[in-house]
Amino acid sequence: MTKPLPLIVYLHGFNSSPASTKAQQFKQWLDRHPGLADYWIPELPIEAEEVVKLLQARLLAEVMTRPIHIVGSSMGGFMGTWLQNWLQEINAENTGRLAIINPAVRPWELLRDYLGTQTNYHTGEQYELKEEHAEQLRPLEVETLNKPKDIMVLLQTGDEVLDYRNAEAKYKECHLIIQEGGDHSFQGSKEIIPEVISFFGLGMSQGTS
């Protein structure tokens, strides 16, 4: 029986979508390196409770059959931290590594500055961001990281949206990569993909590039 490929789940950020630059960069890179891993880039709902339902519905069975690695950007970094922790509770053996890019820390506080009408950067969809949306994130906080060495955290000090020092403090025991300058989108994101794939333990024998 053919062993299933690992699955990489990419989680986009707030007001973003699978069409985001980093999501597409990962998709295109993996498309150019077939046989390394399958990928899933879901469109995440506005409400955190719906995000949880979406991820659990797909991954509850998947984690029993193959390794799952996660990439998360900004809010997706926060959700990725929760997701890795949840998967570890279901099947630690198949819970792979997590790479997060300029991740949000305590996002229920950050979102209070964005209450009101919002427009998705990529889809143009407009919606009303409410206090309840922010509060749905609070129970998903992972206060103690079970396996910090299985988490790569990529930060740029020039992030104009999030203070990188908050993530540096929270993830201090993880594999931290801090680059001077840059911005919230993470300048040079395409160049870090091979390093993330290597961190996941994938593609070493296939010659990633």
C-alpha positions in Angstrom: 0.0 0.0 0.0 1.3 3.4 -1.0 2.0 5.6 2.0 0.1 8.9 1.9 2.1 12.1 1.5 2.3 14.5 4.4 -0.3 17.3 4.3 0.7 21.0 4.6 -2.1 23.3 5.8 -1.7 27.0 5.1 -3.7 29.4 7.2 -4.0 32.9 5.9 -4.4 36.1 8.0 -7.1 38.5 8.9 -9.0 40.0 5.9 -6.9 37.8 3.7 -7.6 34.7 1.6 -6.0 31.8 -0.3 -5.2 34.3 -3.0 -2.7 36.1 -0.8 0.8 36.4 -2.0 2.4 34.1 0.6 -0.3 31.4 0.2 0.2 31.4 -3.6 4.0 31.3 -3.2 3.7 28.2 -1.1 1.2 26.6 -3.5 3.4 27.4 -6.6 6.5 26.1 -4.8 4.8 22.8 -3.9 3.4 22.5 -7.4 6.9 22.7 -8.7 8.1 20.0 -6.3 5.5 17.2 -6.7 5.8 14.2 -4.4 6.9 16.1 -1.3 3.5 16.9 0.2 -0.1 17.6 -0.5 -1.4 20.9 0.6 -4.7 22.5 1.7 -5.2 26.3 1.7 -8.7 26.8 3.1 -10.7 30.0 2.9 -11.1 30.9 6.6 -14.5 32.2 7.8 -14.7 35.5 9.8 -15.9 33.8 13.0 -13.2 31.8 14.9 -15.8 29.3 15.9 -16.5 28.6 12.2 -12.8 28.3 11.5 -12.4 25.7 14.2 -15.3 23.7 12.8 -13.9 23.9 9.3 -10.4 22.7 10.4 -11.6 20.0 12.7 -14.0 18.6 10.1 -11.3 18.1 7.5 -8.3 17.2 9.8 -9.8 14.9 12.4 -9.6 12.0 10.0 -6.5 13.2 8.2 -4.3 13.3 11.3 -5.0 9.6 11.9 -3.6 8.6 8.5 -0.6 11.0 7.7 1.6 13.7 9.1 0.2 17.2 9.1 2.4 20.3 9.1 1.0 23.9 9.3 2.1 27.3 8.0 0.3 30.3 9.4 0.6 34.0 8.7 -0.4 36.7 11.1 -3.9 35.7 12.5 -3.2 32.4 10.8 -0.1 32.1 13.0 -2.4 32.3 16.1 -4.8 29.8 14.6 -2.0 27.5 13.6 -0.7 27.4 17.2 -4.1 26.4 18.4 -4.4 23.8 15.5 -1.1 22.2 16.2 -2.0 21.9 19.9 -5.4 20.4 19.1 -3.9 17.9 16.6 -1.4 16.8 19.2 -4.2 15.9 21.5 -5.8 13.8 18.8 -2.7 12.0 17.4 0.7 13.4 18.6 2.6 10.9 16.3 1.2 12.4 13.1 1.2 16.0 14.3 4.0 17.6 12.4 5.7 20.9 12.7 4.4 24.5 12.6 5.9 27.5 10.8 4.4 30.9 11.6 5.1 34.2 9.9 4.7 37.5 11.9 2.1 35.8 14.1 -0.6 37.6 16.0 -0.4 37.4 19.8 -3.6 37.9 21.9 -5.5 38.9 18.7 -8.8 39.5 20.6 -7.2 42.6 21.9 -5.8 43.7 18.5 -9.1 43.3 16.7 -10.8 45.9 18.9 -9.1 48.5 16.8 -10.8 47.1 13.7 -14.4 46.9 14.9 -16.9 48.0 12.3 -17.1 47.6 8.5 -14.2 45.6 7.0 -13.3 44.7 3.5 -11.4 41.6 2.5 -8.2 42.6 0.7 -8.6 39.9 -2.0 -12.3 39.1 -2.4 -13.7 42.6 -1.8 -16.3 41.1 0.6 -17.6 43.5 3.2 -18.7 42.5 6.6 -19.3 43.9 10.1 -16.5 43.0 12.6 -18.1 42.8 16.1 -16.8 42.4 19.6 -18.1 38.9 19.7 -15.8 38.0 16.8 -12.8 39.1 18.8 -13.9 37.3 21.9 -14.3 34.0 20.1 -10.5 34.0 19.8 -9.8 34.2 23.5 -10.5 30.5 24.3 -8.1 29.4 21.5 -5.1 30.8 23.3 -2.4 28.2 23.9 -0.6 29.4 27.0 1.9 26.5 27.2 3.5 25.2 24.1 3.8 21.4 24.3 6.7 21.1 21.8 8.3 24.5 21.2 11.1 23.0 19.2 8.6 21.9 16.7 7.7 25.5 16.0 9.5 27.9 13.6 8.7 31.6 14.1 9.7 34.0 11.4 9.6 37.7 12.4 10.6 41.0 10.8 11.3 43.9 13.1 9.7 46.4 10.7 6.3 44.8 11.0 4.0 47.9 11.0 0.9 46.0 12.2 2.2 43.8 15.0 5.0 44.4 17.6 7.3 41.6 16.8 8.6 41.6 20.4 5.3 40.1 21.6 5.8 37.1 19.4 9.5 36.9 20.3 8.5 36.7 24.0 5.7 34.2 23.6 7.7 31.9 21.3 11.1 32.4 23.0 11.7 28.7 23.3 10.9 28.0 19.6 13.1 28.1 16.5 13.2 31.9 16.2 14.3 33.7 13.0 14.3 37.5 13.4 15.1 39.6 10.4 15.8 43.4 10.7 13.5 45.6 8.8 10.9 44.2 6.5 7.1 44.6 7.1 4.0 42.8 8.1 3.7 41.0 4.7 7.2 39.6 5.4 9.6 40.8 2.7 11.4 38.0 0.9 8.8 35.5 1.9 9.4 33.4 -1.2 13.0 32.9 -0.2 12.1 31.3 3.1 10.0 28.5 1.7 12.8 26.0 1.3 13.9 26.6 4.9 10.3 26.0 6.1 10.1 22.8 4.0 13.4 21.7 5.4 12.2 22.4 9.0 9.3 20.1 8.2 11.8 17.4 7.3 10.5 17.2 3.7 12.3 17.1 0.5 15.9 16.7 1.7 16.6 13.8 -0.7 14.7 15.4 -3.6 16.9 18.5 -3.7 14.7 21.4 -2.8 15.4 24.7 -4.5 
